[in-house]
Amino acid sequence: MAGGWARDGAVNEQIEASIADELARMRAEREALRGESLEVCEECGEPIPLARRKAVPGVRLCVSCQQSRDGSFRSRAGFNRRGSKDSQMK
């Protein structure tokens, strides 16, 4: 049962669309990283171990540089496809 002006299933469709968008973005990022692994780190110039290069195809950073980059990760704010009721009333 939908509330307000939304039809049945509209909320689930919005959730599924948001999930699909995020998955597509993540897959595109992952594909962009693939390629030949570097032998030395892009940031610090230290050698990247062979085991890491085999485990992560297209790796460009050593473990310590990757950890510091992961530690500085900022969550992306999603956007509200529908908008809040307050914004629609003004």
PyMOL Python script that loads the backbone (N, CA, C, O; Angstrom):
from pymol import cmd

cmd.read_pdbstr("""\
ATOM      1  N   MET A   1       0.848  -1.170   0.000  1.00  0.00           N
ATOM      2  CA  MET A   1       0.000   0.000   0.000  1.00  0.00           C
ATOM      3  C   MET A   1       0.897   1.237   0.000  1.00  0.00           C
ATOM      4  O   MET A   1       1.788   1.377   0.837  1.00  0.00           O
ATOM      5  N   ALA A   2       0.647   2.110  -0.936  1.00  0.00           N
ATOM      6  CA  ALA A   2       1.428   3.336  -1.031  1.00  0.00           C
ATOM      7  C   ALA A   2       0.720   4.445  -0.280  1.00  0.00           C
ATOM      8  O   ALA A   2      -0.506   4.452  -0.168  1.00  0.00           O
ATOM      9  N   GLY A   3       1.491   5.370   0.226  1.00  0.00           N
ATOM     10  CA  GLY A   3       0.909   6.500   0.938  1.00  0.00           C
ATOM     11  C   GLY A   3       1.066   7.761   0.119  1.00  0.00           C
ATOM     12  O   GLY A   3       2.010   7.886  -0.661  1.00  0.00           O
ATOM     13  N   GLY A   4       0.151   8.697   0.289  1.00  0.00           N
ATOM     14  CA  GLY A   4       0.262   9.964  -0.430  1.00  0.00           C
ATOM     15  C   GLY A   4       0.014   9.773  -1.906  1.00  0.00           C
ATOM     16  O   GLY A   4      -0.914   9.068  -2.302  1.00  0.00           O
ATOM     17  N   TRP A   5       0.861  10.412  -2.737  1.00  0.00           N
ATOM     18  CA  TRP A   5       0.667  10.354  -4.178  1.00  0.00           C
ATOM     19  C   TRP A   5       1.470   9.237  -4.842  1.00  0.00           C
ATOM     20  O   TRP A   5       1.380   9.058  -6.057  1.00  0.00           O
ATOM     21  N   ALA A   6       2.238   8.500  -4.084  1.00  0.00           N
ATOM     22  CA  ALA A   6       3.075   7.445  -4.664  1.00  0.00           C
ATOM     23  C   ALA A   6       2.239   6.209  -4.977  1.00  0.00           C
ATOM     24  O   ALA A   6       1.332   5.854  -4.224  1.00  0.00           O
ATOM     25  N   ARG A   7       2.552   5.567  -6.083  1.00  0.00           N
ATOM     26  CA  ARG A   7       1.846   4.332  -6.441  1.00  0.00           C
ATOM     27  C   ARG A   7       2.456   3.157  -5.682  1.00  0.00           C
ATOM     28  O   ARG A   7       3.537   3.287  -5.107  1.00  0.00           O
ATOM     29  N   ASP A   8       1.787   2.034  -5.676  1.00  0.00           N
ATOM     30  CA  ASP A   8       2.290   0.845  -4.984  1.00  0.00           C
ATOM     31  C   ASP A   8       3.653   0.454  -5.539  1.00  0.00           C
ATOM     32  O   ASP A   8       3.848   0.401  -6.753  1.00  0.00           O
ATOM     33  N   GLY A   9       4.582   0.186  -4.651  1.00  0.00           N
ATOM     34  CA  GLY A   9       5.919  -0.259  -5.045  1.00  0.00           C
ATOM     35  C   GLY A   9       6.880   0.858  -5.414  1.00  0.00           C
ATOM     36  O   GLY A   9       8.031   0.583  -5.755  1.00  0.00           O
ATOM     37  N   ALA A  10       6.445   2.101  -5.357  1.00  0.00           N
ATOM     38  CA  ALA A  10       7.306   3.210  -5.771  1.00  0.00           C
ATOM     39  C   ALA A  10       8.531   3.341  -4.872  1.00  0.00           C
ATOM     40  O   ALA A  10       9.629   3.616  -5.357  1.00  0.00           O
ATOM     41  N   VAL A  11       8.355   3.150  -3.583  1.00  0.00           N
ATOM     42  CA  VAL A  11       9.485   3.272  -2.657  1.00  0.00           C
ATOM     43  C   VAL A  11      10.517   2.184  -2.944  1.00  0.00           C
ATOM     44  O   VAL A  11      11.718   2.455  -2.975  1.00  0.00           O
ATOM     45  N   ASN A  12      10.049   0.958  -3.154  1.00  0.00           N
ATOM     46  CA  ASN A  12      10.982  -0.133  -3.466  1.00  0.00           C
ATOM     47  C   ASN A  12      11.708   0.120  -4.780  1.00  0.00           C
ATOM     48  O   ASN A  12      12.894  -0.189  -4.897  1.00  0.00           O
ATOM     49  N   GLU A  13      11.020   0.674  -5.762  1.00  0.00           N
ATOM     50  CA  GLU A  13      11.668   0.987  -7.038  1.00  0.00           C
ATOM     51  C   GLU A  13      12.767   2.030  -6.840  1.00  0.00           C
ATOM     52  O   GLU A  13      13.835   1.931  -7.445  1.00  0.00           O
ATOM     53  N   GLN A  14      12.507   3.024  -5.997  1.00  0.00           N
ATOM     54  CA  GLN A  14      13.517   4.049  -5.730  1.00  0.00           C
ATOM     55  C   GLN A  14      14.732   3.458  -5.027  1.00  0.00           C
ATOM     56  O   GLN A  14      15.869   3.803  -5.350  1.00  0.00           O
ATOM     57  N   ILE A  15      14.494   2.575  -4.073  1.00  0.00           N
ATOM     58  CA  ILE A  15      15.595   1.932  -3.352  1.00  0.00           C
ATOM     59  C   ILE A  15      16.411   1.080  -4.322  1.00  0.00           C
ATOM     60  O   ILE A  15      17.640   1.140  -4.320  1.00  0.00           O
ATOM     61  N   GLU A  16      15.728   0.289  -5.148  1.00  0.00           N
ATOM     62  CA  GLU A  16      16.432  -0.570  -6.111  1.00  0.00           C
ATOM     63  C   GLU A  16      17.216   0.260  -7.119  1.00  0.00           C
ATOM     64  O   GLU A  16      18.326  -0.113  -7.496  1.00  0.00           O
ATOM     65  N   ALA A  17      16.648   1.388  -7.560  1.00  0.00           N
ATOM     66  CA  ALA A  17      17.360   2.248  -8.509  1.00  0.00           C
ATOM     67  C   ALA A  17      18.607   2.849  -7.866  1.00  0.00           C
ATOM     68  O   ALA A  17      19.652   2.939  -8.509  1.00  0.00           O
ATOM     69  N   SER A  18      18.505   3.260  -6.606  1.00  0.00           N
ATOM     70  CA  SER A  18      19.672   3.815  -5.907  1.00  0.00           C
ATOM     71  C   SER A  18      20.768   2.769  -5.748  1.00  0.00           C
ATOM     72  O   SER A  18      21.948   3.064  -5.938  1.00  0.00           O
ATOM     73  N   ILE A  19      20.376   1.554  -5.403  1.00  0.00           N
ATOM     74  CA  ILE A  19      21.346   0.465  -5.259  1.00  0.00           C
ATOM     75  C   ILE A  19      21.991   0.153  -6.597  1.00  0.00           C
ATOM     76  O   ILE A  19      23.206  -0.031  -6.674  1.00  0.00           O
ATOM     77  N   ALA A  20      21.191   0.091  -7.650  1.00  0.00           N
ATOM     78  CA  ALA A  20      21.728  -0.201  -8.987  1.00  0.00           C
ATOM     79  C   ALA A  20      22.709   0.886  -9.427  1.00  0.00           C
ATOM     80  O   ALA A  20      23.746   0.579 -10.014  1.00  0.00           O
ATOM     81  N   ASP A  21      22.394   2.148  -9.150  1.00  0.00           N
ATOM     82  CA  ASP A  21      23.300   3.246  -9.505  1.00  0.00           C
ATOM     83  C   ASP A  21      24.637   3.115  -8.782  1.00  0.00           C
ATOM     84  O   ASP A  21      25.696   3.281  -9.387  1.00  0.00           O
ATOM     85  N   GLU A  22      24.583   2.818  -7.490  1.00  0.00           N
ATOM     86  CA  GLU A  22      25.811   2.708  -6.706  1.00  0.00           C
ATOM     87  C   GLU A  22      26.640   1.506  -7.154  1.00  0.00           C
ATOM     88  O   GLU A  22      27.865   1.596  -7.238  1.00  0.00           O
ATOM     89  N   LEU A  23      25.985   0.387  -7.441  1.00  0.00           N
ATOM     90  CA  LEU A  23      26.711  -0.786  -7.933  1.00  0.00           C
ATOM     91  C   LEU A  23      27.371  -0.494  -9.270  1.00  0.00           C
ATOM     92  O   LEU A  23      28.508  -0.904  -9.501  1.00  0.00           O
ATOM     93  N   ALA A  24      26.677   0.208 -10.150  1.00  0.00           N
ATOM     94  CA  ALA A  24      27.265   0.559 -11.449  1.00  0.00           C
ATOM     95  C   ALA A  24      28.482   1.456 -11.266  1.00  0.00           C
ATOM     96  O   ALA A  24      29.487   1.287 -11.955  1.00  0.00           O
ATOM     97  N   ARG A  25      28.397   2.416 -10.333  1.00  0.00           N
ATOM     98  CA  ARG A  25      29.529   3.293 -10.072  1.00  0.00           C
ATOM     99  C   ARG A  25      30.725   2.514  -9.541  1.00  0.00           C
ATOM    100  O   ARG A  25      31.861   2.743  -9.957  1.00  0.00           O
ATOM    101  N   MET A  26      30.457   1.581  -8.607  1.00  0.00           N
ATOM    102  CA  MET A  26      31.536   0.786  -8.025  1.00  0.00           C
ATOM    103  C   MET A  26      32.172  -0.133  -9.061  1.00  0.00           C
ATOM    104  O   MET A  26      33.391  -0.302  -9.087  1.00  0.00           O
ATOM    105  N   ARG A  27      31.344  -0.724  -9.910  1.00  0.00           N
ATOM    106  CA  ARG A  27      31.891  -1.599 -10.969  1.00  0.00           C
ATOM    107  C   ARG A  27      32.742  -0.805 -11.946  1.00  0.00           C
ATOM    108  O   ARG A  27      33.789  -1.281 -12.384  1.00  0.00           O
ATOM    109  N   ALA A  28      32.307   0.394 -12.291  1.00  0.00           N
ATOM    110  CA  ALA A  28      33.085   1.237 -13.201  1.00  0.00           C
ATOM    111  C   ALA A  28      34.432   1.605 -12.582  1.00  0.00           C
ATOM    112  O   ALA A  28      35.458   1.592 -13.263  1.00  0.00           O
ATOM    113  N   GLU A  29      34.426   1.933 -11.296  1.00  0.00           N
ATOM    114  CA  GLU A  29      35.691   2.233 -10.604  1.00  0.00           C
ATOM    115  C   GLU A  29      36.614   1.027 -10.610  1.00  0.00           C
ATOM    116  O   GLU A  29      37.814   1.157 -10.853  1.00  0.00           O
ATOM    117  N   ARG A  30      36.053  -0.148 -10.343  1.00  0.00           N
ATOM    118  CA  ARG A  30      36.856  -1.361 -10.302  1.00  0.00           C
ATOM    119  C   ARG A  30      37.451  -1.664 -11.676  1.00  0.00           C
ATOM    120  O   ARG A  30      38.613  -2.057 -11.777  1.00  0.00           O
ATOM    121  N   GLU A  31      36.664  -1.485 -12.722  1.00  0.00           N
ATOM    122  CA  GLU A  31      37.161  -1.734 -14.072  1.00  0.00           C
ATOM    123  C   GLU A  31      38.266  -0.755 -14.445  1.00  0.00           C
ATOM    124  O   GLU A  31      39.212  -1.113 -15.146  1.00  0.00           O
ATOM    125  N   ALA A  32      38.141   0.488 -13.970  1.00  0.00           N
ATOM    126  CA  ALA A  32      39.162   1.490 -14.268  1.00  0.00           C
ATOM    127  C   ALA A  32      40.493   1.142 -13.613  1.00  0.00           C
ATOM    128  O   ALA A  32      41.550   1.520 -14.119  1.00  0.00           O
ATOM    129  N   LEU A  33      40.451   0.430 -12.500  1.00  0.00           N
ATOM    130  CA  LEU A  33      41.677   0.066 -11.790  1.00  0.00           C
ATOM    131  C   LEU A  33      42.405  -1.111 -12.423  1.00  0.00           C
ATOM    132  O   LEU A  33      43.608  -1.288 -12.232  1.00  0.00           O
ATOM    133  N   ARG A  34      41.671  -1.902 -13.168  1.00  0.00           N
ATOM    134  CA  ARG A  34      42.315  -3.082 -13.763  1.00  0.00           C
ATOM    135  C   ARG A  34      43.356  -2.667 -14.780  1.00  0.00           C
ATOM    136  O   ARG A  34      43.398  -1.522 -15.230  1.00  0.00           O
ATOM    137  N   GLY A  35      44.174  -3.603 -15.120  1.00  0.00           N
ATOM    138  CA  GLY A  35      45.266  -3.344 -16.040  1.00  0.00           C
ATOM    139  C   GLY A  35      46.506  -3.986 -15.455  1.00  0.00           C
ATOM    140  O   GLY A  35      46.421  -4.829 -14.562  1.00  0.00           O
ATOM    141  N   GLU A  36      47.615  -3.596 -15.945  1.00  0.00           N
ATOM    142  CA  GLU A  36      48.863  -4.169 -15.450  1.00  0.00           C
ATOM    143  C   GLU A  36      49.232  -3.555 -14.105  1.00  0.00           C
ATOM    144  O   GLU A  36      49.178  -2.338 -13.930  1.00  0.00           O
ATOM    145  N   SER A  37      49.600  -4.398 -13.172  1.00  0.00           N
ATOM    146  CA  SER A  37      50.018  -3.927 -11.851  1.00  0.00           C
ATOM    147  C   SER A  37      51.380  -3.246 -11.961  1.00  0.00           C
ATOM    148  O   SER A  37      52.225  -3.636 -12.766  1.00  0.00           O
ATOM    149  N   LEU A  38      51.568  -2.239 -11.147  1.00  0.00           N
ATOM    150  CA  LEU A  38      52.865  -1.572 -11.092  1.00  0.00           C
ATOM    151  C   LEU A  38      53.802  -2.350 -10.180  1.00  0.00           C
ATOM    152  O   LEU A  38      53.359  -3.017  -9.246  1.00  0.00           O
ATOM    153  N   GLU A  39      55.084  -2.263 -10.452  1.00  0.00           N
ATOM    154  CA  GLU A  39      56.077  -2.938  -9.608  1.00  0.00           C
ATOM    155  C   GLU A  39      56.495  -2.064  -8.437  1.00  0.00           C
ATOM    156  O   GLU A  39      56.946  -2.570  -7.410  1.00  0.00           O
ATOM    157  N   VAL A  40      56.348  -0.748  -8.588  1.00  0.00           N
ATOM    158  CA  VAL A  40      56.654   0.181  -7.496  1.00  0.00           C
ATOM    159  C   VAL A  40      55.428   1.045  -7.237  1.00  0.00           C
ATOM    160  O   VAL A  40      54.638   1.312  -8.143  1.00  0.00           O
ATOM    161  N   CYS A  41      55.282   1.472  -6.005  1.00  0.00           N
ATOM    162  CA  CYS A  41      54.136   2.273  -5.581  1.00  0.00           C
ATOM    163  C   CYS A  41      54.121   3.617  -6.302  1.00  0.00           C
ATOM    164  O   CYS A  41      55.158   4.260  -6.461  1.00  0.00           O
ATOM    165  N   GLU A  42      52.946   4.027  -6.731  1.00  0.00           N
ATOM    166  CA  GLU A  42      52.767   5.297  -7.411  1.00  0.00           C
ATOM    167  C   GLU A  42      53.069   6.486  -6.506  1.00  0.00           C
ATOM    168  O   GLU A  42      53.539   7.520  -6.982  1.00  0.00           O
ATOM    169  N   GLU A  43      52.807   6.353  -5.215  1.00  0.00           N
ATOM    170  CA  GLU A  43      52.959   7.476  -4.299  1.00  0.00           C
ATOM    171  C   GLU A  43      54.336   7.561  -3.650  1.00  0.00           C
ATOM    172  O   GLU A  43      54.946   8.629  -3.620  1.00  0.00           O
ATOM    173  N   CYS A  44      54.830   6.425  -3.125  1.00  0.00           N
ATOM    174  CA  CYS A  44      56.083   6.495  -2.356  1.00  0.00           C
ATOM    175  C   CYS A  44      57.277   5.875  -3.087  1.00  0.00           C
ATOM    176  O   CYS A  44      58.416   6.094  -2.674  1.00  0.00           O
ATOM    177  N   GLY A  45      57.056   5.120  -4.142  1.00  0.00           N
ATOM    178  CA  GLY A  45      58.150   4.531  -4.898  1.00  0.00           C
ATOM    179  C   GLY A  45      58.696   3.230  -4.327  1.00  0.00           C
ATOM    180  O   GLY A  45      59.654   2.675  -4.865  1.00  0.00           O
ATOM    181  N   GLU A  46      58.094   2.730  -3.229  1.00  0.00           N
ATOM    182  CA  GLU A  46      58.527   1.451  -2.647  1.00  0.00           C
ATOM    183  C   GLU A  46      58.062   0.294  -3.541  1.00  0.00           C
ATOM    184  O   GLU A  46      57.031   0.396  -4.205  1.00  0.00           O
ATOM    185  N   PRO A  47      58.831  -0.811  -3.556  1.00  0.00           N
ATOM    186  CA  PRO A  47      58.418  -1.962  -4.361  1.00  0.00           C
ATOM    187  C   PRO A  47      57.119  -2.578  -3.830  1.00  0.00           C
ATOM    188  O   PRO A  47      56.910  -2.661  -2.620  1.00  0.00           O
ATOM    189  N   ILE A  48      56.255  -3.007  -4.750  1.00  0.00           N
ATOM    190  CA  ILE A  48      55.017  -3.695  -4.392  1.00  0.00           C
ATOM    191  C   ILE A  48      55.302  -5.184  -4.473  1.00  0.00           C
ATOM    192  O   ILE A  48      55.754  -5.655  -5.517  1.00  0.00           O
ATOM    193  N   PRO A  49      55.056  -5.948  -3.407  1.00  0.00           N
ATOM    194  CA  PRO A  49      55.353  -7.379  -3.405  1.00  0.00           C
ATOM    195  C   PRO A  49      54.587  -8.128  -4.502  1.00  0.00           C
ATOM    196  O   PRO A  49      53.461  -7.772  -4.848  1.00  0.00           O
ATOM    197  N   LEU A  50      55.219  -9.162  -5.031  1.00  0.00           N
ATOM    198  CA  LEU A  50      54.615  -9.968  -6.093  1.00  0.00           C
ATOM    199  C   LEU A  50      53.281 -10.561  -5.644  1.00  0.00           C
ATOM    200  O   LEU A  50      52.333 -10.610  -6.428  1.00  0.00           O
ATOM    201  N   ALA A  51      53.197 -11.009  -4.395  1.00  0.00           N
ATOM    202  CA  ALA A  51      51.944 -11.601  -3.898  1.00  0.00           C
ATOM    203  C   ALA A  51      50.802 -10.589  -3.975  1.00  0.00           C
ATOM    204  O   ALA A  51      49.681 -10.955  -4.325  1.00  0.00           O
ATOM    205  N   ARG A  52      51.068  -9.339  -3.656  1.00  0.00           N
ATOM    206  CA  ARG A  52      50.031  -8.293  -3.732  1.00  0.00           C
ATOM    207  C   ARG A  52      49.645  -8.034  -5.182  1.00  0.00           C
ATOM    208  O   ARG A  52      48.466  -7.864  -5.492  1.00  0.00           O
ATOM    209  N   ARG A  53      50.624  -8.003  -6.061  1.00  0.00           N
ATOM    210  CA  ARG A  53      50.328  -7.768  -7.479  1.00  0.00           C
ATOM    211  C   ARG A  53      49.482  -8.882  -8.069  1.00  0.00           C
ATOM    212  O   ARG A  53      48.637  -8.635  -8.931  1.00  0.00           O
ATOM    213  N   LYS A  54      49.705 -10.117  -7.606  1.00  0.00           N
ATOM    214  CA  LYS A  54      48.901 -11.249  -8.093  1.00  0.00           C
ATOM    215  C   LYS A  54      47.496 -11.232  -7.480  1.00  0.00           C
ATOM    216  O   LYS A  54      46.517 -11.564  -8.148  1.00  0.00           O
ATOM    217  N   ALA A  55      47.407 -10.843  -6.205  1.00  0.00           N
ATOM    218  CA  ALA A  55      46.123 -10.858  -5.504  1.00  0.00           C
ATOM    219  C   ALA A  55      45.197  -9.738  -5.964  1.00  0.00           C
ATOM    220  O   ALA A  55      43.980  -9.918  -6.007  1.00  0.00           O
ATOM    221  N   VAL A  56      45.763  -8.587  -6.308  1.00  0.00           N
ATOM    222  CA  VAL A  56      44.959  -7.428  -6.694  1.00  0.00           C
ATOM    223  C   VAL A  56      45.404  -6.976  -8.092  1.00  0.00           C
ATOM    224  O   VAL A  56      46.337  -6.182  -8.215  1.00  0.00           O
ATOM    225  N   PRO A  57      44.743  -7.476  -9.143  1.00  0.00           N
ATOM    226  CA  PRO A  57      45.134  -7.076 -10.499  1.00  0.00           C
ATOM    227  C   PRO A  57      45.018  -5.566 -10.683  1.00  0.00           C
ATOM    228  O   PRO A  57      44.016  -4.966 -10.292  1.00  0.00           O
ATOM    229  N   GLY A  58      46.017  -4.966 -11.265  1.00  0.00           N
ATOM    230  CA  GLY A  58      46.008  -3.534 -11.521  1.00  0.00           C
ATOM    231  C   GLY A  58      46.379  -2.685 -10.321  1.00  0.00           C
ATOM    232  O   GLY A  58      46.115  -1.483 -10.306  1.00  0.00           O
ATOM    233  N   VAL A  59      46.992  -3.299  -9.309  1.00  0.00           N
ATOM    234  CA  VAL A  59      47.349  -2.558  -8.096  1.00  0.00           C
ATOM    235  C   VAL A  59      48.382  -1.481  -8.437  1.00  0.00           C
ATOM    236  O   VAL A  59      49.296  -1.702  -9.231  1.00  0.00           O
ATOM    237  N   ARG A  60      48.212  -0.313  -7.818  1.00  0.00           N
ATOM    238  CA  ARG A  60      49.092   0.808  -8.100  1.00  0.00           C
ATOM    239  C   ARG A  60      49.755   1.362  -6.847  1.00  0.00           C
ATOM    240  O   ARG A  60      50.661   2.190  -6.935  1.00  0.00           O
ATOM    241  N   LEU A  61      49.299   0.899  -5.662  1.00  0.00           N
ATOM    242  CA  LEU A  61      49.833   1.411  -4.406  1.00  0.00           C
ATOM    243  C   LEU A  61      50.330   0.270  -3.526  1.00  0.00           C
ATOM    244  O   LEU A  61      49.809  -0.843  -3.591  1.00  0.00           O
ATOM    245  N   CYS A  62      51.344   0.550  -2.699  1.00  0.00           N
ATOM    246  CA  CYS A  62      51.794  -0.433  -1.716  1.00  0.00           C
ATOM    247  C   CYS A  62      50.755  -0.502  -0.598  1.00  0.00           C
ATOM    248  O   CYS A  62      49.837   0.317  -0.549  1.00  0.00           O
ATOM    249  N   VAL A  63      50.897  -1.460   0.280  1.00  0.00           N
ATOM    250  CA  VAL A  63      49.910  -1.682   1.342  1.00  0.00           C
ATOM    251  C   VAL A  63      49.789  -0.452   2.241  1.00  0.00           C
ATOM    252  O   VAL A  63      48.675  -0.026   2.549  1.00  0.00           O
ATOM    253  N   SER A  64      50.907   0.122   2.665  1.00  0.00           N
ATOM    254  CA  SER A  64      50.836   1.257   3.602  1.00  0.00           C
ATOM    255  C   SER A  64      50.182   2.479   2.955  1.00  0.00           C
ATOM    256  O   SER A  64      49.397   3.167   3.608  1.00  0.00           O
ATOM    257  N   CYS A  65      50.485   2.759   1.707  1.00  0.00           N
ATOM    258  CA  CYS A  65      49.850   3.899   1.030  1.00  0.00           C
ATOM    259  C   CYS A  65      48.361   3.639   0.817  1.00  0.00           C
ATOM    260  O   CYS A  65      47.545   4.551   0.947  1.00  0.00           O
ATOM    261  N   GLN A  66      48.008   2.400   0.489  1.00  0.00           N
ATOM    262  CA  GLN A  66      46.597   2.069   0.315  1.00  0.00           C
ATOM    263  C   GLN A  66      45.836   2.209   1.628  1.00  0.00           C
ATOM    264  O   GLN A  66      44.703   2.691   1.651  1.00  0.00           O
ATOM    265  N   GLN A  67      46.474   1.778   2.732  1.00  0.00           N
ATOM    266  CA  GLN A  67      45.820   1.903   4.041  1.00  0.00           C
ATOM    267  C   GLN A  67      45.600   3.368   4.410  1.00  0.00           C
ATOM    268  O   GLN A  67      44.540   3.720   4.928  1.00  0.00           O
ATOM    269  N   SER A  68      46.584   4.225   4.149  1.00  0.00           N
ATOM    270  CA  SER A  68      46.379   5.637   4.476  1.00  0.00           C
ATOM    271  C   SER A  68      45.328   6.266   3.571  1.00  0.00           C
ATOM    272  O   SER A  68      44.591   7.148   4.010  1.00  0.00           O
ATOM    273  N   ARG A  69      45.245   5.834   2.328  1.00  0.00           N
ATOM    274  CA  ARG A  69      44.207   6.345   1.436  1.00  0.00           C
ATOM    275  C   ARG A  69      42.826   5.855   1.887  1.00  0.00           C
ATOM    276  O   ARG A  69      41.858   6.616   1.865  1.00  0.00           O
ATOM    277  N   ASP A  70      42.737   4.589   2.294  1.00  0.00           N
ATOM    278  CA  ASP A  70      41.468   4.051   2.785  1.00  0.00           C
ATOM    279  C   ASP A  70      41.033   4.739   4.068  1.00  0.00           C
ATOM    280  O   ASP A  70      39.839   4.920   4.303  1.00  0.00           O
ATOM    281  N   GLY A  71      41.989   5.123   4.896  1.00  0.00           N
ATOM    282  CA  GLY A  71      41.667   5.804   6.143  1.00  0.00           C
ATOM    283  C   GLY A  71      41.111   7.199   5.916  1.00  0.00           C
ATOM    284  O   GLY A  71      40.387   7.726   6.760  1.00  0.00           O
ATOM    285  N   SER A  72      41.443   7.796   4.790  1.00  0.00           N
ATOM    286  CA  SER A  72      40.949   9.137   4.495  1.00  0.00           C
ATOM    287  C   SER A  72      39.704   9.119   3.621  1.00  0.00           C
ATOM    288  O   SER A  72      39.307  10.156   3.090  1.00  0.00           O
ATOM    289  N   PHE A  73      39.084   7.954   3.464  1.00  0.00           N
ATOM    290  CA  PHE A  73      37.882   7.812   2.639  1.00  0.00           C
ATOM    291  C   PHE A  73      36.744   8.635   3.215  1.00  0.00           C
ATOM    292  O   PHE A  73      36.478   8.583   4.416  1.00  0.00           O
ATOM    293  N   ARG A  74      36.081   9.385   2.367  1.00  0.00           N
ATOM    294  CA  ARG A  74      34.910  10.151   2.790  1.00  0.00           C
ATOM    295  C   ARG A  74      33.683   9.546   2.135  1.00  0.00           C
ATOM    296  O   ARG A  74      33.653   9.314   0.927  1.00  0.00           O
ATOM    297  N   SER A  75      32.697   9.301   2.932  1.00  0.00           N
ATOM    298  CA  SER A  75      31.459   8.733   2.431  1.00  0.00           C
ATOM    299  C   SER A  75      30.780   9.736   1.505  1.00  0.00           C
ATOM    300  O   SER A  75      30.695  10.927   1.807  1.00  0.00           O
ATOM    301  N   ARG A  76      30.302   9.234   0.379  1.00  0.00           N
ATOM    302  CA  ARG A  76      29.561  10.099  -0.541  1.00  0.00           C
ATOM    303  C   ARG A  76      28.136  10.248  -0.047  1.00  0.00           C
ATOM    304  O   ARG A  76      27.516   9.278   0.389  1.00  0.00           O
ATOM    305  N   ALA A  77      27.635  11.431  -0.116  1.00  0.00           N
ATOM    306  CA  ALA A  77      26.247  11.647   0.270  1.00  0.00           C
ATOM    307  C   ALA A  77      25.365  11.247  -0.903  1.00  0.00           C
ATOM    308  O   ALA A  77      25.591  11.675  -2.035  1.00  0.00           O
ATOM    309  N   GLY A  78      24.375  10.437  -0.631  1.00  0.00           N
ATOM    310  CA  GLY A  78      23.431  10.084  -1.670  1.00  0.00           C
ATOM    311  C   GLY A  78      22.494  11.249  -1.920  1.00  0.00           C
ATOM    312  O   GLY A  78      22.542  12.257  -1.215  1.00  0.00           O
ATOM    313  N   PHE A  79      21.667  11.114  -2.898  1.00  0.00           N
ATOM    314  CA  PHE A  79      20.701  12.167  -3.141  1.00  0.00           C
ATOM    315  C   PHE A  79      19.303  11.574  -3.064  1.00  0.00           C
ATOM    316  O   PHE A  79      19.085  10.402  -3.371  1.00  0.00           O
ATOM    317  N   ASN A  80      18.393  12.388  -2.658  1.00  0.00           N
ATOM    318  CA  ASN A  80      17.020  11.966  -2.487  1.00  0.00           C
ATOM    319  C   ASN A  80      16.302  12.152  -3.806  1.00  0.00           C
ATOM    320  O   ASN A  80      16.097  13.285  -4.242  1.00  0.00           O
ATOM    321  N   ARG A  81      15.914  11.055  -4.455  1.00  0.00           N
ATOM    322  CA  ARG A  81      15.263  11.140  -5.752  1.00  0.00           C
ATOM    323  C   ARG A  81      13.901  11.815  -5.668  1.00  0.00           C
ATOM    324  O   ARG A  81      13.477  12.496  -6.602  1.00  0.00           O
ATOM    325  N   ARG A  82      13.239  11.626  -4.577  1.00  0.00           N
ATOM    326  CA  ARG A  82      11.869  12.089  -4.445  1.00  0.00           C
ATOM    327  C   ARG A  82      11.776  13.463  -3.817  1.00  0.00           C
ATOM    328  O   ARG A  82      10.838  14.205  -4.108  1.00  0.00           O
ATOM    329  N   GLY A  83      12.690  13.810  -2.992  1.00  0.00           N
ATOM    330  CA  GLY A  83      12.636  15.064  -2.266  1.00  0.00           C
ATOM    331  C   GLY A  83      11.758  14.883  -1.025  1.00  0.00           C
ATOM    332  O   GLY A  83      10.914  13.988  -0.965  1.00  0.00           O
ATOM    333  N   SER A  84      11.973  15.728  -0.068  1.00  0.00           N
ATOM    334  CA  SER A  84      11.179  15.623   1.149  1.00  0.00           C
ATOM    335  C   SER A  84       9.829  16.279   0.944  1.00  0.00           C
ATOM    336  O   SER A  84       9.664  17.123   0.064  1.00  0.00           O
ATOM    337  N   LYS A  85       8.872  15.890   1.757  1.00  0.00           N
ATOM    338  CA  LYS A  85       7.548  16.490   1.659  1.00  0.00           C
ATOM    339  C   LYS A  85       7.634  17.980   1.987  1.00  0.00           C
ATOM    340  O   LYS A  85       6.905  18.785   1.409  1.00  0.00           O
ATOM    341  N   ASP A  86       8.518  18.349   2.909  1.00  0.00           N
ATOM    342  CA  ASP A  86       8.658  19.756   3.259  1.00  0.00           C
ATOM    343  C   ASP A  86       9.080  20.583   2.055  1.00  0.00           C
ATOM    344  O   ASP A  86       8.568  21.684   1.848  1.00  0.00           O
ATOM    345  N   SER A  87      10.012  20.060   1.255  1.00  0.00           N
ATOM    346  CA  SER A  87      10.488  20.827   0.102  1.00  0.00           C
ATOM    347  C   SER A  87       9.405  20.922  -0.969  1.00  0.00           C
ATOM    348  O   SER A  87       9.402  21.870  -1.754  1.00  0.00           O
ATOM    349  N   GLN A  88       8.489  19.960  -1.016  1.00  0.00           N
ATOM    350  CA  GLN A  88       7.423  20.001  -2.010  1.00  0.00           C
ATOM    351  C   GLN A  88       6.321  20.971  -1.597  1.00  0.00           C
ATOM    352  O   GLN A  88       5.601  21.496  -2.446  1.00  0.00           O
ATOM    353  N   MET A  89       6.192  21.209  -0.282  1.00  0.00           N
ATOM    354  CA  MET A  89       5.122  22.057   0.200  1.00  0.00           C
ATOM    355  C   MET A  89       5.464  23.544   0.098  1.00  0.00           C
ATOM    356  O   MET A  89       4.558  24.378   0.092  1.00  0.00           O
ATOM    357  N   LYS A  90       6.753  23.895   0.017  1.00  0.00           N
ATOM    358  CA  LYS A  90       7.160  25.299   0.017  1.00  0.00           C
ATOM    359  C   LYS A  90       7.052  25.918  -1.346  1.00  0.00           C
ATOM    360  O   LYS A  90       7.358  27.098  -1.514  1.00  0.00           O
TER     361      LYS A  90
END
""", "prot")
cmd.dss("prot")
cmd.show_as("cartoon", "prot")
cmd.util.cbc("prot")
cmd.orient("prot")
